Protein backbone atom coordinates (compact mmCIF):
# COMPACT_ATOMS: atom_id res chain seq x y z
CA UNK A 1 0.00 0.00 0.00
CA UNK A 2 1.33 3.36 -0.96
CA UNK A 3 1.01 6.33 1.25
CA UNK A 4 0.45 9.71 -0.28
CA UNK A 5 3.38 12.00 0.11
CA UNK A 6 2.63 15.10 2.10
CA UNK A 7 2.73 18.22 -0.04
CA UNK A 8 5.60 20.53 0.46
CA UNK A 9 4.55 23.99 1.43
CA UNK A 10 5.91 26.73 -0.68
CA UNK A 11 7.65 29.26 1.57
CA UNK A 12 6.50 32.27 -0.48
CA UNK A 13 2.80 31.55 -0.01
CA UNK A 14 2.80 33.32 3.37
CA UNK A 15 3.94 36.57 1.79
CA UNK A 16 1.06 36.86 -0.68
CA UNK A 17 -1.59 37.91 1.88
CA UNK A 18 0.80 40.57 3.17
CA UNK A 19 1.32 41.91 -0.35
CA UNK A 20 -2.45 41.96 -0.90
CA UNK A 21 -3.04 43.91 2.30
CA UNK A 22 -0.30 46.43 1.45
CA UNK A 23 -1.78 47.07 -2.00
CA UNK A 24 -5.30 47.39 -0.58
CA UNK A 25 -4.05 49.94 1.96
CA UNK A 26 -2.22 51.80 -0.78
CA UNK A 27 -5.38 52.01 -2.88
CA UNK A 28 -7.44 53.04 0.15
CA UNK A 29 -5.14 55.92 1.07
CA UNK A 30 -4.86 57.07 -2.54
CA UNK A 31 -8.65 57.26 -2.80
CA UNK A 32 -9.30 58.59 0.70
CA UNK A 33 -6.57 61.23 0.74
CA UNK A 34 -7.56 64.71 -0.27
CA UNK A 35 -4.91 65.97 -2.61
CA UNK A 36 -4.38 69.71 -2.45
CA UNK A 37 -4.41 71.41 -5.83
CA UNK A 38 -1.16 73.13 -6.73
CA UNK A 39 -0.96 76.85 -6.13
CA UNK A 40 -1.20 78.89 -9.35
CA UNK A 41 1.83 80.96 -8.30
CA UNK A 42 4.30 81.10 -5.43
CA UNK A 43 3.07 82.95 -2.36
CA UNK A 44 4.94 83.67 0.88
CA UNK A 45 2.25 84.66 3.40
CA UNK A 46 2.96 87.16 6.18
CA UNK A 47 4.04 85.80 9.56
CA UNK A 48 1.85 86.11 12.64
CA UNK A 49 1.86 85.02 16.28
CA UNK A 50 -1.89 84.38 16.10
CA UNK A 51 -2.99 80.78 15.83
CA UNK A 52 -6.16 79.16 14.62
CA UNK A 53 -7.56 77.14 11.78
CA UNK A 54 -9.23 78.66 8.76
CA UNK A 55 -12.35 76.84 7.55
CA UNK A 56 -11.32 74.33 4.89
CA UNK A 57 -14.65 74.53 3.03
CA UNK A 58 -14.13 78.24 2.34
CA UNK A 59 -12.98 79.49 -1.05
CA UNK A 60 -9.21 80.06 -1.26
CA UNK A 61 -8.33 83.43 -2.79
CA UNK A 62 -4.61 83.77 -3.56
CA UNK A 63 -2.92 87.15 -4.11
CA UNK A 64 0.63 87.22 -5.51
CA UNK A 65 3.19 89.93 -4.79
CA UNK A 66 2.71 91.35 -8.29
CA UNK A 67 -1.10 91.60 -7.88
CA UNK A 68 -2.17 88.45 -9.75
CA UNK A 69 -5.16 86.71 -8.16
CA UNK A 70 -6.67 83.25 -8.20
CA UNK A 71 -9.74 81.58 -6.70
CA UNK A 72 -9.38 77.90 -5.76
CA UNK A 73 -6.32 77.60 -8.00
CA UNK A 74 -7.86 79.27 -11.06
CA UNK A 75 -6.32 82.60 -12.10
CA UNK A 76 -8.86 85.40 -12.42
CA UNK A 77 -8.87 89.13 -13.07
CA UNK A 78 -9.11 91.14 -9.83
CA UNK A 79 -12.57 92.44 -10.77
CA UNK A 80 -13.88 88.87 -11.23
CA UNK A 81 -12.83 87.57 -7.81
CA UNK A 82 -15.80 88.98 -5.88
CA UNK A 83 -18.32 87.34 -8.22
CA UNK A 84 -16.49 84.00 -7.98
CA UNK A 85 -16.78 83.87 -4.18
CA UNK A 86 -20.26 85.37 -3.75
CA UNK A 87 -22.15 83.62 -0.96
CA UNK A 88 -19.08 81.75 0.33
CA UNK A 89 -16.64 82.28 3.16
CA UNK A 90 -13.13 83.16 1.99
CA UNK A 91 -9.60 82.20 3.05
CA UNK A 92 -7.34 84.99 1.79
CA UNK A 93 -3.76 83.86 1.12
CA UNK A 94 -1.90 87.06 0.24
CA UNK A 95 1.84 87.32 -0.31
CA UNK A 96 3.66 89.32 2.36
CA UNK A 97 4.97 91.63 -0.39
CA UNK A 98 1.50 92.29 -1.85
CA UNK A 99 0.34 95.85 -1.36
CA UNK A 100 -1.84 96.37 1.71
CA UNK A 101 -4.07 98.70 -0.30
CA UNK A 102 -4.75 96.01 -2.90
CA UNK A 103 -5.60 93.46 -0.20
CA UNK A 104 -7.92 95.86 1.63
CA UNK A 105 -9.60 96.81 -1.66
CA UNK A 106 -10.08 93.11 -2.45
CA UNK A 107 -11.67 92.47 0.97
CA UNK A 108 -14.05 95.38 0.35
CA UNK A 109 -14.99 94.00 -3.09
CA UNK A 110 -15.61 90.54 -1.63
CA UNK A 111 -17.90 91.94 1.07
CA UNK A 112 -19.71 94.23 -1.38
CA UNK A 113 -20.17 91.32 -3.80
CA UNK A 114 -21.95 89.17 -1.21
CA UNK A 115 -18.99 87.19 0.06
CA UNK A 116 -19.03 85.75 3.57
CA UNK A 117 -16.43 85.99 6.30
CA UNK A 118 -12.86 86.68 5.15
CA UNK A 119 -10.01 84.95 7.01
CA UNK A 120 -6.42 86.06 6.34
CA UNK A 121 -4.06 83.07 6.13
CA UNK A 122 -0.68 83.64 7.78
CA UNK A 123 2.41 81.58 8.51
CA UNK A 124 3.52 81.03 12.13
CA UNK A 125 6.35 83.15 13.52
CA UNK A 126 9.69 81.40 13.74
CA UNK A 127 11.26 81.01 17.18
CA UNK A 128 13.98 83.53 17.95
CA UNK A 129 12.63 86.30 15.73
C-alpha positions as CSV (number, residue, x, y, z in Angstrom):
1,X,0.0,0.0,0.0
2,X,1.3,3.4,-1.0
3,X,1.0,6.3,1.3
4,X,0.5,9.7,-0.3
5,X,3.4,12.0,0.1
6,X,2.6,15.1,2.1
7,X,2.7,18.2,0.0
8,X,5.6,20.5,0.5
9,X,4.5,24.0,1.4
10,X,5.9,26.7,-0.7
11,X,7.7,29.3,1.6
12,X,6.5,32.3,-0.5
13,X,2.8,31.6,0.0
14,X,2.8,33.3,3.4
15,X,3.9,36.6,1.8
16,X,1.1,36.9,-0.7
17,X,-1.6,37.9,1.9
18,X,0.8,40.6,3.2
19,X,1.3,41.9,-0.3
20,X,-2.5,42.0,-0.9
21,X,-3.0,43.9,2.3
22,X,-0.3,46.4,1.4
23,X,-1.8,47.1,-2.0
24,X,-5.3,47.4,-0.6
25,X,-4.0,49.9,2.0
26,X,-2.2,51.8,-0.8
27,X,-5.4,52.0,-2.9
28,X,-7.4,53.0,0.2
29,X,-5.1,55.9,1.1
30,X,-4.9,57.1,-2.5
31,X,-8.7,57.3,-2.8
32,X,-9.3,58.6,0.7
33,X,-6.6,61.2,0.7
34,X,-7.6,64.7,-0.3
35,X,-4.9,66.0,-2.6
36,X,-4.4,69.7,-2.4
37,X,-4.4,71.4,-5.8
38,X,-1.2,73.1,-6.7
39,X,-1.0,76.9,-6.1
40,X,-1.2,78.9,-9.4
41,X,1.8,81.0,-8.3
42,X,4.3,81.1,-5.4
43,X,3.1,82.9,-2.4
44,X,4.9,83.7,0.9
45,X,2.3,84.7,3.4
46,X,3.0,87.2,6.2
47,X,4.0,85.8,9.6
48,X,1.9,86.1,12.6
49,X,1.9,85.0,16.3
50,X,-1.9,84.4,16.1
51,X,-3.0,80.8,15.8
52,X,-6.2,79.2,14.6
53,X,-7.6,77.1,11.8
54,X,-9.2,78.7,8.8
55,X,-12.4,76.8,7.6
56,X,-11.3,74.3,4.9
57,X,-14.7,74.5,3.0
58,X,-14.1,78.2,2.3
59,X,-13.0,79.5,-1.1
60,X,-9.2,80.1,-1.3
61,X,-8.3,83.4,-2.8
62,X,-4.6,83.8,-3.6
63,X,-2.9,87.1,-4.1
64,X,0.6,87.2,-5.5
65,X,3.2,89.9,-4.8
66,X,2.7,91.3,-8.3
67,X,-1.1,91.6,-7.9
68,X,-2.2,88.5,-9.7
69,X,-5.2,86.7,-8.2
70,X,-6.7,83.2,-8.2
71,X,-9.7,81.6,-6.7
72,X,-9.4,77.9,-5.8
73,X,-6.3,77.6,-8.0
74,X,-7.9,79.3,-11.1
75,X,-6.3,82.6,-12.1
76,X,-8.9,85.4,-12.4
77,X,-8.9,89.1,-13.1
78,X,-9.1,91.1,-9.8
79,X,-12.6,92.4,-10.8
80,X,-13.9,88.9,-11.2
81,X,-12.8,87.6,-7.8
82,X,-15.8,89.0,-5.9
83,X,-18.3,87.3,-8.2
84,X,-16.5,84.0,-8.0
85,X,-16.8,83.9,-4.2
86,X,-20.3,85.4,-3.7
87,X,-22.1,83.6,-1.0
88,X,-19.1,81.8,0.3
89,X,-16.6,82.3,3.2
90,X,-13.1,83.2,2.0
91,X,-9.6,82.2,3.1
92,X,-7.3,85.0,1.8
93,X,-3.8,83.9,1.1
94,X,-1.9,87.1,0.2
95,X,1.8,87.3,-0.3
96,X,3.7,89.3,2.4
97,X,5.0,91.6,-0.4
98,X,1.5,92.3,-1.8
99,X,0.3,95.8,-1.4
100,X,-1.8,96.4,1.7
101,X,-4.1,98.7,-0.3
102,X,-4.7,96.0,-2.9
103,X,-5.6,93.5,-0.2
104,X,-7.9,95.9,1.6
105,X,-9.6,96.8,-1.7
106,X,-10.1,93.1,-2.4
107,X,-11.7,92.5,1.0
108,X,-14.0,95.4,0.3
109,X,-15.0,94.0,-3.1
110,X,-15.6,90.5,-1.6
111,X,-17.9,91.9,1.1
112,X,-19.7,94.2,-1.4
113,X,-20.2,91.3,-3.8
114,X,-21.9,89.2,-1.2
115,X,-19.0,87.2,0.1
116,X,-19.0,85.7,3.6
117,X,-16.4,86.0,6.3
118,X,-12.9,86.7,5.2
119,X,-10.0,85.0,7.0
120,X,-6.4,86.1,6.3
121,X,-4.1,83.1,6.1
122,X,-0.7,83.6,7.8
123,X,2.4,81.6,8.5
124,X,3.5,81.0,12.1
125,X,6.3,83.2,13.5
126,X,9.7,81.4,13.7
127,X,11.3,81.0,17.2
128,X,14.0,83.5,17.9
129,X,12.6,86.3,15.7
